Amino acid sequence: MIALPAAAVAAAPLRLVVSDSLPPPYLILDEDGGEAKGLAIDLCRKVAERLGHAATVRLAPPKRLPELVRAGEVDMVCHVAPGWYAYPDDLWFGRRLYTADNVFIAAQGAPSICDQCSLPAEVATVIGYEYGDRMRQGFDSGAVSRRDVRSEENVFRLVQHGRVSYGIISEYTFRYFAKGMREVAIKGSVARFNITVGVSRSGSISEAELKIASASIRLPQDVAPEYRAYLGAPAGPR
């Protein structure tokens, strides 16, 4: 076996993985089978560039991500939070890239849901998604019934067409689907998550390197122009 120079090893592309269940604008699939794009991929590539690497991207079901990391088939997990990931001790996590808010949506004239308000009796949700302590308590107690669907777009469409009164989706996803619409509106905050990237602890990238690289990302200016409208102002100190 021929030993590669250190520079050649360092230049090897990082293998990025993105959950195939992410909604737009985090993941945008080409209907003609072209290359996937989106905010999650764009930011993950930016972090890889800061680390001095090119990147390749693959999509995988959420439950497969830990398996791929443990098998050494991927180097970096995009759009992740320690509280979401099944085996957080397998990854080094970067600095927060942005904050994602889950929000209640409903018809324009529906009552808002404040922190002290009663929760809706039924809420459209995505299968397997967690929505923070308040919603978990509501679901567990039976005070709130989940109406599970396959995607956040499905949640939005149920509310849009009046088939359910309230739904929960990411604020950025709401902005994506609600462009030019007025019949559906945000009606309150559900939970806030700090989103970053993670690299395998058994890989070549150290925790310190990842934190420096991720902390160097500036939003919204460091993302592609088509995603800046969703991000708005940076989310403050990281």
N, C-alpha and C positions, 0 to 999 in steps of 0.2 A: 504494500500500500504506500502511495506517495503522500507525504505530509504536505499540506497546503500552507503557504505563507500566512502569517497572522493577518495581513492586510486583506488577503483573499477571503479568509473566513469572515472577517468583520464586514466585508462588502456583500455577503450572501443576503438575498432578499429575506425579509421577515414574512412569515406566513401568518396572515391575519385571518381571523374567523369572525363572522357576524351572524347573529341569530336571524334565521330566515323568517321569523314571525314579527320582526320589527315593522311598525307602520311607517308610512311617509310622514315627515320628510327624512326620518332617520335612515330608512332603506327604501329606495325607489327602483322597482324592477322594470326592465325594458320588455314591453309586450311582445316584441319581435325576437326575444331571446338574446338581446345584446347584453353588454356588461352592466351589472348592477351598479348603482350609485346611491348617493344619499349623504346626509349629514354625518352619520356614524362612520361611514367608510372614509369620507373626506377628512375628518378629524383624526381617525386612526392612521391614515397615510401621512398626515402632517407630523404626528408623533414619531412615526418610523423615520421620516426624513430628518427630524431633529436628532435622531439616534444615528444618523449616517447610513441608513439602509433604504434600498428600494423595498417594495412590498408586493406580495401577491395576496389575493382575497378569495376566500371561499365562504359559501353560505352553509349553515347547518341548523337543524332543529335545536331549540334551546337546551333540551335535555342531553344532547350529544356534546355540547361544548366542553364539559368537564372530562368526558371520555377522550376527546381529541387532545386536550392538554396533557392528560396523564399518559397517553400513548405517544407523546412527542410528535404528533402530526401537525400541530400549530404552535406558533410562538406568542401570539398576542390575541387577546379577546377584546373586541371593540364594544363600546356602549355597555359598560358593566358597572355595577355598584357592589361593594362587599356584602351588603345585606341581601342581595339577590342571588349571589353565586353560591352554588351548592357546596363547594369545597374551597372556601376563601383562603385556606392555608396553602393551597397549591399555587397561588398567584402573588406577585408583587403588584400593588395597585399604584397608579400614578396619582398626581394631584388632580383635583376636580377640574374637569374641562368646562362643564356647564351644569346648570341646575335645571332639572326637568320637573315641572309641576303637573300632577294629575289633578284634573278639575271636573266638577259636575257640569254637565251641559243639559239644556232643556229648551223648550220653546221659549221664544222671546218674552212672552207674558207670564211665564211660570214664576213662582216665588223663588227667591234666592235661598241657598243653604248656608247659613253662617255657622261658626264654630259652636255656638250655643243652641242652634236650631235642632229640631227633631230631624232625623234622617228620613229620606223617602222610604216608603214601604217596599218598593221594587226599584232596582237599578240595573241597567244593562252593563255588563262587564265582559272581560275577555277571559276565556277558559284558562285557569291556572295562574292568572295574574294576582299579585298581592297589592293591596291598596293602603297599607299603613294600619296602625293600631285601632284607630276609631272605627274604620270600616270592618276590620276583623272582628271587633267586639259586636258590632251590629249584625254581622252574618252569623257569628257563633251563637248569639242569643236568640236568633230567629226574628229579631225586630226588622231586619232588612233581608229581602229575598234577592238573590242574584239571578239575573237572566243572562246566562252565559252564551256568548257567541264567539266566533273564531278570530275576529280581528277588531281593531279599533275603528276601522272603516265601517264594519257592520254595526258597531255601537252608534256611530254617528248617523248612519242611515235609518236605524230604528227610531231614533229621536226625531230626525228630520221628517219622517213620514208618519209620526204620531203613534207608533206602535208601542212605545214605552215613554213614560214621562221624563225620566232622568237617565243619564248615562255617565260613565266615567271614562275619560280619555286624556292623553297627554295634551297640554296646552299647545305645544307646537303642532301636533297632529290636528287639533281643532283648527288652528290657523290655516293649515294646508287645505283641509276640506271645506272650510267655511268661506273661502275667498269669494267675495261678491254676494254672499248670502246674508240675510238679516233675520230669517225665521228661527235660527238656532243661536243660542247665546251661552256664554259661560255664566254659571250660577253659583259658584263658590269653589273654594280650594279643598282638595281631598288630602293630598300628601305631597311632600317635596323630596326629591332624590338627587344626590350629587353623583353625576355621571363622569366616568373616567375610562381608562383602558387598563388592562391587566396583562402582565407577561408571566410566563411559566417560571417558577423559582428554580427549576432545573435547567433553564436555558442560559444563553450567553449574556443577557441584559440584566444588570444589577438593579436593585431597588433604587439606589441613589441615582443611577443614570436615568431611569424611567421618571423619577420625580423631577429631575432637572429638565428633561425633555418636555414633559407634559406641562410643567409650570411656565415654560417659555411660550406656550400657545396663547395668543391674544385674540379675544373675541369682541366683536364679530369680524374684525379685519382679516384674520388668518384663515377663514373658511371661504369656499367658493362663493361668488356673488349671489348665486341663486338661493343660498341658504341663509343669507344674512338677515333677511326680513323676518325669519322665524325666531332668530336669536335675540334681536333687539340689543339692548345695552348689556355689557358684561355683568356678571352676577356678583361682583364685589370681591373682597380679599379671599385668597385661596390658601 
